[in-house]
Amino acid sequence: MRYLLLGLLGAAMFFYTRLSGMNELGLLSKGIPVIALLLWLRTAPSGLYRRWISLGLLCSLAGDILLDWPGDLFVFGLGAFLLAHLAYLRAYLSDCKQPAWLALILALATGGTMFTILASANLGPLLIPVACYALAISATLWRALARLGQPDLNIHSRRLAAVGAALFVLSDSLIGINRFVAPFEAAPVAIMLSYWLGQWAIAASAFKHAR
């Protein structure tokens, strides 16, 4: 419970600082919810799955800081979140390797649609990095959805991981749309809420991870 309160406090501080125009304090508070999740995850059953989810959260924390750091470090933030997706992908592969063709088609359609929308905005030198990122999130979503069909895994872990991956993809899509296609006023709130809820669900899947 104390970690949940810490995360909620950090989220509230972040939104307050953003609404108040205190961007420097916003940078300091932005990572608190993910730090709280990392502390909380330490109490989950140990194992390969938890280890890779923890690494994914650490990479996400780095991405949080890089995206908001003064100066344009977008590519480096993108790289950090790419590593986070790869860590989650490795976690999902640790207990499920079935092909799950329907999940693959759905994930590729999702990632392909996102990339097509962003590419239409003339990404220039960012085209290749964004394409690699879209491929990575498609793979992560595929393996998260594939776990839904693994009956020997805990059903709550399967559902939480799938919901978390979907929310993470949603957050990434909103970032891309807001930055490259059509900026919208509600973007900061929508992006961070979907992102934090997605990270919470992914972390929570480690607590229910049992065959």
Secondary structure as GFF3:
##gff-version 3
##sequence-region A 1 211
A	DSSP	alpha_helix	2	19	.	.	.	ID=ss1
A	DSSP	alpha_helix	23	30	.	.	.	ID=ss2
A	DSSP	alpha_helix	32	41	.	.	.	ID=ss3
A	DSSP	alpha_helix	48	68	.	.	.	ID=ss4
A	DSSP	alpha_helix	74	93	.	.	.	ID=ss5
A	DSSP	alpha_helix	101	119	.	.	.	ID=ss6
A	DSSP	three_ten_helix	124	126	.	.	.	ID=ss7
A	DSSP	alpha_helix	127	146	.	.	.	ID=ss8
A	DSSP	three_ten_helix	147	149	.	.	.	ID=ss9
A	DSSP	alpha_helix	155	176	.	.	.	ID=ss10
A	DSSP	pi_helix	177	181	.	.	.	ID=ss11
A	DSSP	alpha_helix	187	205	.	.	.	ID=ss12
###
